Amino acid sequence: MKLILAPMEGLTDPIMRDVLTHVGSFDWCVTEFIRVTDSVLPDHIYHSYCPELKNQGKTAAGTPVHVQFLGNNPEMLAANAVRAAELGAPAIDMNFGCPAKTVNRHRGGAVLLDEPEVVHELVKAVRDAVPKHISVSAKMRLGYMDRNFTLENAHAIEDAGASWLTVHARTKADGYTPPAFWDQLQPIREAIKINVIANGEIWTNADAKQCQLESGCEDLMIGRGAVTTPDLTQCIRKNTDEPLITWSELLNLQIRFLNGSYKKEMNMVGRYKQWLGMMSKHYPEAKVLWDEIKRLKKIDEVLEKLNA
């Protein structure tokens, strides 16, 4: 069983990847999508999205980081994928799942699922361009506004040479509203020969087991559940719903997060509060701490509370 940390814009950035792979047992993680339009991006953009490229493409904990691209220009996607590989990316992932209106309006992300032939062209362009030892994969939803092209897209990605396919078990129209339709992954898994990884609404070990049962997929990509419960991958591997790390250990992770590299202090404090709010669903101590730090605006003030 492989467990992967999902790419989530504004959430699983390099700092969060460092923290979660420090405690979680992920097989790999995926960057937030890098948007490609009409040029090869400068190296500093790659290093901004994936500073792990300077560490052999791995987090400090040794977890490989795959670089994800989003766009609709085959030549430029291919050229940028080549550059990412040259900089040390261990694998390339293609985003056909982003539901954001702005992204979709510019023919990026999930909207392309209404054009399976374009999906094929984009994946094939990247696969043909990068060295053979660099895996190319894709992440998609069940569809854009409906599921009319689910299997066509899966076949298009397989035929283009992708090594595996990750499927978020909802359409763009479904957004992130529960439930995730795990059972709809079974026909995909049966229709194609490459591996299918299930994604969506995996919050607990029980969810993971139910997803595997309904989808027929052994491997799982976990997003918000891993942020909310940082030891979730350990719980899944050990088949338990009981927490495996203490609140004291989790406090050390929060301190590690706040000591990460950031550009604006206020943004960092805001992101920390967002994370603490998510963890409060699972840890009563997080709710107590939230009430204590919710009005604080400086990192030193927050760290003082944590160290106390």
Summary of the structure (lengths in Angstrom):
residues: 308
radius of gyration: 19.1
end to end distance: 39.3
largest distance: 57.4
contacts: 1071
relative contact order: 0.12
helix: 48%
strand: 15%
